[in-house]
């Protein structure tokens, strides 16, 4: 008779554990699978930030929870936090997660089998070597922007582990193109704009000034900022008398007007379309927070609008977001009442794409 209360209590505890486990959310499907085969318990109890209470074969694991309570990273601890802060890169999370996967993922599963297809090449050591390293090993990152990485770990000035891989964002994140697009839309809907620093260095004299900030593919697609002196202060040009410069400033200004709306259509993998309405500033800031540099190319002037393209290029992750925009002239006089129409192609890989595909001849110089 005494067994019944004990059984009932055990079933209640099991149900409670199941509900708690079900409350855990993950930023990607890949991480959910890893948590299962690594048997990581009580993830639902973790607070926002980094946790190092888990281990694999005696090696410390890093588990990070984002602002929305999602587990956004699981991996071997290979990098000190100071290094991550001083030199941000998407490669840190990838290497910590991927080297853990190579060691721990069951090979008789679909996810385990797919690891063998990845184009990751070891020239010194192998995946098991990573279990002999920790965050005190010297790390060297050699890469060609938008193309390829070759990374090395050194102990006592000797290379212990070296591998190379394409700058393929699907590989770096462990997500398919479809999941990347879905995650982008989800994150954009919950993104909150925030103050961002300006690095403008302006001259002491003059009435007009162009701050040269580089270009992408062609000088007609550039990141330049255009300034006018108003009284004794420099301000970003914003006038109907200089429409192309003013529109370029709005498209690139990470400190812009959060009331300018963006009616966004995302052209998804498999010829599917999705849409949402957000602020243009939220879209721009979220892309910059991902690590993108923004460039703008003007195309045409229509009766009541201008058309152009915003290129958001992530040189360390090997992709770009391409946003084709139709900007009403009303933006120059009543920005709070204006909605920009945009069509987005997200996470276009560039490590294997020729620049000729992007048609630089379509764009016009911004010269007023």
N, C-alpha and C positions, 0 to 999 in steps of 0.2 A: 504493500500500500504506500510505503514511503517513496517508492520509486516514481510514482506518478507526478508528484510535485517537482521532483528533480528533473524528470523528462520535460515537463512543461516549462520549467525555468531554462533548461538547455535550449529548447526550441525557441523561446522568447529571445534569448541571447543571440542565437543564430540568425533570427529574423532581424534583430537590431543591427547586427554586423552587416547583413546583406543590404539593408536600407542605407547604412552609412557608406558602404562601398559604392552603392548606386549613386550617391550624392557627389562623388568625385567627377569632375569634368576635366577634359584634356583639350589643349589647344589644337592637337592634331590626332588623327586616328593612329598614327605610328606610335605615339607616346602611350596611348591607351593599351595597345598590344604589348609594349615593353613592360608596363606596370604589371600586366598579368603574368608573363612568363618569368619576370624577376621576383614575383610574389611580394610586391611592396605593399605593406599593410599600413592602415590608418592614414592614408594620404588625405582623407577628408578632414583631418585634424590640423593640417598645415596652414599657417598664416601666409599672407602675402610676403614674398621675399625668398631667400635661399635657405635650404635645409641640407645638412650634411650628416644626418643620423643614420642613413642607410649605407650598406656596403655590398660589394660583390667580390668574392674570393679574397677578402681581406683588404680590398681597395675601397677608399671612400667614394661614394657617389654624391653627385650634386643634383638636387631636385629643386626646381624653382617654380614658384607660383606667381602668376601675374595679377594685375589690378582687379581682374574679374573673377579671381578665385580658381582659375584654370591652371593645371600643371602644364607649363610651357617648355620645360626642359628636364631631361633625365640623362645623366652621363657620368663617365669617370671624371674625377677631379684632376684636370691636367693643367689648368691655368690659374695663377693667383688673381684675385679680384682687382688688385692695383693694375695689373697688366691689361686686363679687359677694359678698365676705365681709361687708361692712358692711350690705348690704341684700339678703339672699337672695331670689330670685324664679325661678320656672320660665320666665319670659319671656326670660331671657338666652340660654339654650341654644336656645330656639325661634327667636329673631330671627337669631342667628348661623347656625344651620342653614338656616332657611327662605330667607333672603336669598341664601345661597350656592346653594341649590337653584334659585331663580328665575333666577339667572344661568347656572348650569352644567348643569342637567338637560336632556338631549336632548328636544326637543319631540315627536319622532316615536316616543316610548316611552309606555307606559301611565302610568308615574310622572310623566313630563313633562306629559302631557295632563291628569292629575288636578290639577296645580297651578292650572290655569285655573279649576277649579270652587271652589276655596277662597274663603271670604268674608273676604278680606283687601283692604282698601281704602286706596289711596295718595291722600292729599290734597295732599302736597308731595313732589315727586321721584318716583322709581320704583326698581325693583329695582337697576338699574345704578348709581344714585346711591350705593348702599352700598359700591361698589368705590372710591369717592372718600373714604370715611370710614375712620377708624381709632379706636383706643381712647382717643385724646385728645379726641375730640369730646364735647361736653356732651350728656348723655342725660336726658330728662325722661319719666317714667312717670306718666301719668294713668289711673287705672282706677276702676271701680266694682266693689266686691267681688262675686264670683260672677257677674258679668255681662259686662263689656267692658273692653278696653284701648284707649288711644290713646297712642302713644309718638312721641317726636320726638328728632332729633339736631340740635344747634346748633353752628355754627362761626362764631366772631366775632359771637356773639349773633344770628345769623340762622338760621332754620330751614331746613335743607338737605333733611331727609327726615322725613316724618310719615306714619304709617299707623295704621289701627285694625282691630280684629278681636275677635270674640267670645271669651270665656273658655271655649273649647271644648278640653278636654284631649286629644281625639283630634287636633285640629289642632296643639296645642302639642307633642305628642310624635311626631306622624307615624305613629301606630299606630291600627289599627282597635280597636273594642271587644273583639273576640275576642283580639287580641294583647295588649291591656292586661290582660285577665283572666289569660291564660296567663303573662304576665310576673310578675304579682302572686303567683301560686301558686309559680312557680319561685323568686322572690326570697324568699318567706316560708320556704320549705323550707331555705334556706341562710343565713337571717338569724341573727345572733348578738346576743343582748341585751347591753346595755352600761349603765354608770352614766349617769344623767341628772340634771341639776341641778333643784333645787326652788326656786321663787320665793315660797314661803309667807312672809307677814308676819303674825305672830301677836301677840295682845295680851298685856300683862303680867298681867292679872287675868282671873278667871272660871274656870268649870269646863267649859263647853261653848262652842264657837265654830263659826260657819258662815262659811267664806271664800267670798264671792261672786265667781264667775269668769265670769259671763255665761250666756246661754242661746241656744238655737237654735229659732226659730219661736215657742215658747211657754215661759214660765217653768218648766213641768213637765218640759221637756227641757233640763237645765242642766249646767254644768261645775263646780258647787259642790263644795267639799271640807268634810267634817264632822270636827271635832276634839273630843277629850275630854282633860281634864287628868288625867294619871296621876302621882300624887306631885307633883313640881314641874315636870313636863315635859308639853308638849303632844304628843299622838299622834293619828294618824288613827283615828277611831272604828272599832273592829273587835270587835263583840260581838253575840251572839245576842239580847241585850236591845234592840238597835237595828238590826234586820235590814236595813231599807231604806236607812238611811244607810250602814251598813257595806258593803252590796253596791255602792252607788253609788261609794264610795271605791275598792273593788277594781276596778271597771270603768274607773275614770279614773286610777288611780295608775300613772304611768309609771316609778315606782321599786318596783313591786310584787313579788310572789312569783313567781319564774320556774318554780316547780314546779306551779302551777295549770295544768292542761291545758285545751286547747280542741279539741274535736272539730268541725272546721269543714267545712261543706258550702257550696260556692260555686255560686250560681245563675247560670249563664253565659248569654250571648247565644245565642239559638236554642233555649231551653228545655233546655239540657244541664246536667248536674250533675257536679261533681267534688268530691272530699273529701280531707282530710288531717288528721293530728293534729299539733298543735304546742303551744307554751305560749301562754297568753293574753297574757302580757307581750310575747312576740315579735311577735304580731299588733299589739298596741297601739303598741309602740315603732316598728315599721316604718312604720305609718301616720303617726305623729308625725314621723318622719324625712322622710317625703314632704312634710310641711308641713301636716298636718291638725291641727285642734283637736278634742278629744274631748268629747262631751256624752252624758249618759245619761238615759233616760226609763224609769221603772218602769211596768209595765202591770198585771200581776195577781199574786196569790199563789195557788199551787196547794197541794195537800196536802203535798208535800215539796220544793217548789221555787218560785222566783220567775221571772217572765218580764219582759222589757224589751227595750229597743233601745239600742244604742250608735251614735251618729251621729258619724262622723269627717269633718269638714268642711274642705275645702281652699279657703279664700276667695280665694287668688291663682291657683288653677288651675281653679276653677269646677266642682268635683265634690264628691260625698260618697260614702263607704263606709257602707252601712247594714247593721249586724250585729244580727239578732234573736237574743236569747240566752235560754236556759233555764238558770237557775242553781240547782243543788241547795242546800238549806239546809245541807248538810254543809260547804259552803264556809266557813261562819262558825265552825266548830269544828275542822275537819280539812282545811284548804286543800290540803295536800300530797297528799291522797287524793281530790281532787275533779276532775271533768272537766266543764267547761261545754260545753253543746251550742249551736252557733252556725250560723246560716244567713246567708250574706253575699251582698249585692248590691253589686258593686264599681263604682267610677267612674260613678256616676249623674250625668249632666250637670245642672247647675242654672241655666245661663245662659238657658234657655228653659223652665224648669219653674215652675209656680205652687206657692207654699207650701201651698195647700189640698190638693194631692195627697198630702202627707205626713201628713195626718190628725192634727193635734196634739191633738184632743179625746180620742184613745185613751189618753192618759197621765194618771197620777195624781200628785199632789204628794207629794214626799218630805218628810214632816213628822212627826217623832217626838218 
